[in-house]
């Protein structure tokens, strides 16, 4: 489990990295890219369509 502060720090870095989740996770070492994006979506209440498998 991650604390609220850890999530907020990750999201702040994500935004500083121009929403580059891979770069953010690489710098932090944690969480996974999908987890970071999910945290961002929950914080901003944005619902993006999920990618469809082609």
C-alpha positions as CSV (number, residue, x, y, z in Angstrom):
1,X,0.0,0.0,0.0
2,X,1.1,3.5,-0.7
3,X,0.3,6.5,1.5
4,X,-1.6,9.5,0.2
5,X,1.6,11.6,0.4
6,X,3.5,9.0,-1.8
7,X,0.7,9.1,-4.3
8,X,0.6,12.9,-4.4
9,X,4.4,13.1,-4.8
10,X,4.3,10.6,-7.7
11,X,1.5,12.6,-9.4
12,X,3.4,15.9,-8.9
13,X,6.5,14.3,-10.6
14,X,4.3,12.9,-13.3
15,X,3.0,16.4,-14.1
16,X,6.5,17.8,-14.0
17,X,7.6,15.2,-16.5
18,X,4.8,16.3,-18.9
19,X,2.7,13.3,-18.0
20,X,5.4,10.9,-19.0
21,X,4.5,7.9,-16.8
22,X,7.4,5.8,-17.9
23,X,9.9,8.5,-17.1
24,X,8.2,9.1,-13.7
25,X,8.2,5.5,-12.7
26,X,11.8,5.1,-13.8
27,X,12.8,8.0,-11.5
28,X,10.8,6.8,-8.6
29,X,11.4,3.1,-9.0
30,X,7.7,2.5,-8.1
31,X,4.7,2.2,-8.8
32,X,3.9,0.6,-12.2
33,X,2.9,2.8,-15.1
34,X,-0.7,1.6,-15.0
35,X,-0.9,2.3,-11.3
36,X,0.5,5.8,-11.6
37,X,-2.0,6.6,-14.4
38,X,-4.9,5.2,-12.3
39,X,-3.9,7.4,-9.4
40,X,-3.8,10.5,-11.7
41,X,-7.2,9.6,-13.1
42,X,-8.7,9.2,-9.7
43,X,-7.3,12.5,-8.4
44,X,-8.4,14.4,-11.5
45,X,-11.7,12.5,-11.9
46,X,-10.9,12.1,-15.6
47,X,-12.2,9.0,-17.3
48,X,-10.3,8.2,-20.4
49,X,-11.4,5.4,-22.6
50,X,-9.4,2.2,-22.1
51,X,-7.3,1.0,-25.0
52,X,-9.0,-1.7,-27.0
53,X,-7.1,-4.8,-27.9
54,X,-6.9,-5.0,-31.7
